[in-house]
């Protein structure tokens, strides 16, 4: 049974990487609080009952439970970031935006071996990599430094299991529009569990509570 589930993840990862835009629904945040960072929960609107655990890399945009949007899927391992949100990030050379995605992808891959207590700092590091104005404490800064060193000398195909989910209107300046996300597909797993998993009932209750208790990031941006 588990082999069949893993095979399904492989197939989904491949489809997401090469298919036309996919419609997604935003399910909620980790324990109902966006500041907790990875994982957020989204679902592909293709009739599948599975939910993707995703990392938000986009501090400046919003997203509320129930929101639906269309997105393009990029396999970071290809090095082609044309359809991503930050592909026009200023830099001294054309590879600079790709370097930022590689550092963020490296951090996402480290969640496979790091305790969940570190994930909030790792996600904060990803936010700060793309948006230096995002809050970043000493733990976050340490992870940014680790990512900068970690990607040195790595071939681009090292990131074959890292996928980027970007709204089709990739450069939408509206802060209330949907964020960009990253997730682990194919060979990636969440501490030994498939990335496409349905949260436990208790987690869903907490996410529902968060919907009532929080206004979401977009409220913080008003």
C-alpha positions in Angstrom: 0.0 0.0 0.0 2.8 2.4 0.9 4.6 1.7 -2.4 1.4 2.6 -4.2 1.2 5.9 -2.3 4.8 6.7 -3.0 4.2 6.0 -6.7 1.2 8.3 -6.7 3.5 11.1 -5.3 6.0 10.4 -8.1 3.3 10.7 -10.7 1.8 13.8 -9.2 5.2 15.5 -9.0 5.9 14.8 -12.6 2.5 16.0 -13.7 2.8 19.2 -11.7 6.1 19.9 -13.3 5.0 19.7 -16.9 1.3 20.1 -17.1 -0.8 23.2 -17.9 -1.6 25.5 -14.9 -3.2 23.7 -12.0 -6.0 25.0 -9.8 -5.3 24.9 -6.1 -7.3 25.6 -2.9 -5.6 27.1 0.2 -6.5 24.9 3.2 -4.7 26.6 6.1 -1.6 27.3 8.2 0.5 25.2 10.6 -1.7 25.2 13.8 -3.8 28.0 12.3 -1.1 30.6 12.5 0.7 31.9 9.4 3.7 33.0 11.5 4.5 29.4 12.3 5.7 28.9 8.7 6.3 25.5 7.2 4.1 23.6 6.6 1.2 25.4 5.1 -1.5 23.2 3.5 -2.9 23.5 0.0 -4.9 21.1 -2.2 -4.9 20.5 -5.9 -8.4 20.9 -7.2 -8.3 17.8 -9.3 -10.6 15.6 -7.2 -7.7 14.2 -5.2 -8.3 13.9 -1.4 -4.6 14.6 -0.7 -3.1 17.8 0.7 0.3 19.2 -0.1 2.6 20.4 2.7 4.2 23.6 1.3 6.6 26.2 2.4 5.8 29.8 1.7 8.6 31.8 0.1 6.7 35.0 -0.5 6.3 37.2 2.6 4.7 40.1 0.7 1.5 38.4 -0.5 -1.5 36.9 1.2 -3.8 34.0 1.0 -6.8 32.9 3.2 -8.3 29.4 3.8 -10.7 28.7 1.0 -9.0 30.9 -1.6 -8.6 29.2 -5.0 -6.1 30.1 -7.7 -4.3 28.8 -10.8 -0.6 28.2 -10.6 2.3 27.1 -12.8 4.6 24.4 -11.4 8.4 24.7 -11.8 10.9 22.0 -11.2 13.8 23.8 -9.6 16.2 21.1 -10.8 15.8 22.3 -14.3 17.2 25.8 -13.5 14.4 27.3 -15.6 12.7 29.9 -13.3 11.0 31.8 -16.0 7.5 31.3 -14.5 8.4 32.0 -10.9 7.6 35.1 -8.9 11.2 36.3 -8.2 12.7 35.6 -11.6 13.3 39.3 -12.0 15.0 39.9 -8.6 17.8 42.5 -9.2 21.3 41.2 -9.2 24.7 41.6 -10.8 24.1 38.7 -13.1 21.3 36.6 -14.5 21.9 33.7 -12.1 21.2 35.7 -9.0 17.5 34.9 -8.8 18.3 31.2 -9.3 20.8 31.3 -6.5 18.0 32.6 -4.1 15.7 29.8 -5.2 18.5 27.3 -4.7 19.2 28.5 -1.2 15.5 28.3 -0.4 15.3 24.8 -1.9 18.3 23.7 0.1 16.5 24.9 3.3 13.3 23.0 2.3 15.3 19.9 1.7 16.9 20.2 5.2 13.5 19.8 6.8 13.9 16.1 6.0 16.6 15.8 8.6 16.0 18.8 11.0 13.6 18.7 13.9 10.3 20.5 13.5 11.3 23.0 16.1 13.7 24.4 13.5 11.2 24.7 10.7 9.8 28.1 11.8 13.4 29.6 11.7 14.1 27.9 8.3 10.9 29.3 6.8 11.7 32.7 8.2 15.1 32.4 6.5 13.4 31.6 3.2 11.2 34.7 3.6 14.2 36.9 4.3 16.2 35.5 1.4 13.6 36.9 -1.0 12.5 39.9 1.1 15.3 41.3 3.4 12.6 43.4 5.2 11.0 40.2 6.6 11.7 39.7 10.3 14.7 37.5 11.0 16.2 36.7 14.4 19.6 35.1 15.1 18.3 31.6 14.4 16.9 32.7 11.1 20.2 34.4 10.2 22.1 31.3 11.0 20.0 29.3 8.6 20.6 31.9 5.9 24.3 31.6 6.4 24.0 27.8 6.3 22.0 27.9 3.0 24.5 30.2 1.4 27.3 27.8 2.2 25.2 24.7 1.6 24.5 25.4 -2.1 28.1 26.0 -3.0 29.3 23.5 -5.6 25.9 21.7 -5.9 24.8 20.7 -9.4 21.4 22.1 -10.3 19.8 18.7 -10.5 20.4 18.4 -6.7 17.1 20.3 -6.5 15.1 17.9 -8.8 12.7 17.1 -6.0 12.0 20.8 -5.2 8.9 22.3 -6.9 7.7 25.9 -7.0 4.0 26.8 -7.2 3.6 30.2 -8.7 0.3 32.0 -9.4 -0.2 32.5 -13.2 -0.2 36.2 -12.6 3.3 35.8 -11.3 4.2 39.5 -10.7 0.9 40.6 -9.3 1.7 43.6 -7.0 -1.6 43.2 -5.0 -0.5 42.2 -1.5 -3.8 40.4 -1.0 -3.2 38.1 -4.0 -1.9 34.5 -3.5 1.6 33.7 -2.3 4.2 31.5 -4.0 5.0 28.2 -2.4 7.6 25.5 -2.6 7.2 21.8 -1.9 9.0 18.5 -2.0 7.8 16.0 -4.6 8.9 12.7 -6.0 11.7 11.5 -3.7 11.1 14.1 -1.0 9.4 13.2 2.2 8.4 14.8 5.5 10.4 13.1 8.2 9.7 9.8 6.5 6.1 10.6 5.6 4.8 11.4 2.1 4.6 15.1 1.4 1.0 14.7 0.1 -0.7 13.8 3.4 -4.0 14.7 5.0 -3.6 16.5 8.3 -4.8 14.8 11.4 -8.3 15.8 12.6 -6.8 17.7 15.5 -4.7 19.7 13.1 -7.7 20.6 10.9 -9.6 21.7 14.0 -6.6 24.0 14.9 -6.5 25.3 11.4 -10.2 26.1 11.6 -9.7 27.8 14.9 -7.0 29.9 13.3 -9.4 31.0 10.5 -11.7 32.5 13.2 -9.0 33.9 15.4 -6.7 35.4 12.8 -7.2 37.7 9.9 -4.2 36.3 8.1 -1.1 38.0 6.7 -3.1 40.2 4.4 -4.5 42.0 7.5 -1.0 42.7 8.7 -0.2 44.3 5.4 -3.1 46.8 5.4 
